Amino acid sequence: MKYDTLIIGAGMSGLAAGIRLAYYDKSVCILERHTTIGGLNSFYRLRGRNYDVGLHAVTNYAAPGTRTGPLAKLLKQLRLRWDDFDLSPQNGSSVVFPGHKLWFDNDYDQFLNAVCDEFPKQAAQFRELVQRIEEFDELNLSQKPISARKVLNEHLTDPLLIDMLFCPLMFYGSALPHDMDFNQFVIMFKSIFREGFGRPYDGVRRILKTLTRHFKSLGGELKLRQGVKEVVIDGDRAVGVITDDGTEYEADTILSSAGVAETYELCGKTHPELTADAGEVSFNEAIYVLDCQPRDLGHDETIVFYNNEDEFHYEPPVEPCDLRSGIICSPNNFVYEDGEQLKDGFIRMTALANPDYWCSVEEEEYVTAKKEWADRMVESALTHIPDFRDHVVDVDIFTPRTIKRFTGHARGAVYGAPVKVLDGVTPVENLYLCGTDQGFLGIIGSMLSGITMANNHLLMR
């Protein structure tokens, strides 16, 4: 079995790269360890209901027909139509700290004015920071890491405003405790605040099924239950892979979305700055199914990023979960076409988690602890949402242990390793990285990562 390109992992980046390559008559095979596709953004069915994994919202939203921006570029590169993703915009979201609230929807000017109104003494400095963000080229793949905290402290003097800007951007994209690379900060700032949130009515399955169908229609091959255990190297060149069941595949090039540390390990190498368990940041999430719509209880916001203390902490907690902050998301609270609404009400609660605890706790304690900490997460969030507990008809909970099992990310690190490889190049010839550890974040960003790596490295051959 010889291919032009083998792709490790059928997540968003791998599927997008596969489509791009198949358009140019490349023979492409995607190898996926699990029985489902999507990686960090997948879906499953449990007790007769559909659940999304990962997806709170698609960032980089743009209205149909928009000619510029990441989403427009993505659709053009993959030759897809706007209605293939069927994105509906958010109702509106907020960042809430004690005594302060920043409300935003997909109107960028409204958000900028909201920050200036909430922090009038910082307005001029904030506008200067925004100008710097707009001028920054996050697509320059040769840049060196810069501390985002250092950059923000050059412009802003109010630590509360700095924390309120960091809170949603870190929750949705930082692999680093306490800080972000400024490049990652810019990507997330633009994708969340400038462009905003959207969601397909059918959730992430709509996007994944569209990508898979498109890939296969172009002649691409997708093989499930074919986890890669080794990259075969001849001299300094990657020439193929061996899967868990011993099957050998040959290829001229290999594109890995497994993660930087994990990909090095597949080659029998160690990254000079990382260990195989380098990822630190992970989350617990509880998905509650309600017998009513959240808005019937008085909650119509799409996403709430909250922090219950004056200072925001973003780090692996000492306790199993950090109850000081979190995310509340309702997939019901998007503006779906023709006023459609999801059959069930959903509330998703997310909090920072201690990966070492959740990945090592004994099974009996694990089941009990999941329920206990989900209940405590709800208690910490009730300042920001009506009490919905009497309306719960079902719940599912996942932890870093779950994430590790279904994605292969060491310690269940949602955003991968703290070191990103922006150009996707590895020390092994013909082996490249895409996805989370290449550095493009979010669903649209992940797909653009796969496309960019395909364009830069694989279509040149």
Helices and strands as residue ranges (DSSP letters): E 2-8, H 12-23, E 28-31, E 42-46, E 49-53, H 70-78, G 82-84, E 87-89, E 93-97, E 100-104, H 108-118, G 120-122, H 123-135, H 148-155, H 159-171, H 182-189, I 190-195, E 198-200, H 204-217, E 221-223, E 228-234, E 237-243, E 248-256, H 260-266, E 282-290, G 294-297, E 303-307, E 325-329, G 337-339, E 345-353, H 355-360, H 363-381, G 389-391, E 392-398, H 400-407, G 410-412, E 431-433, G 436-438, H 442-453, I 454-458
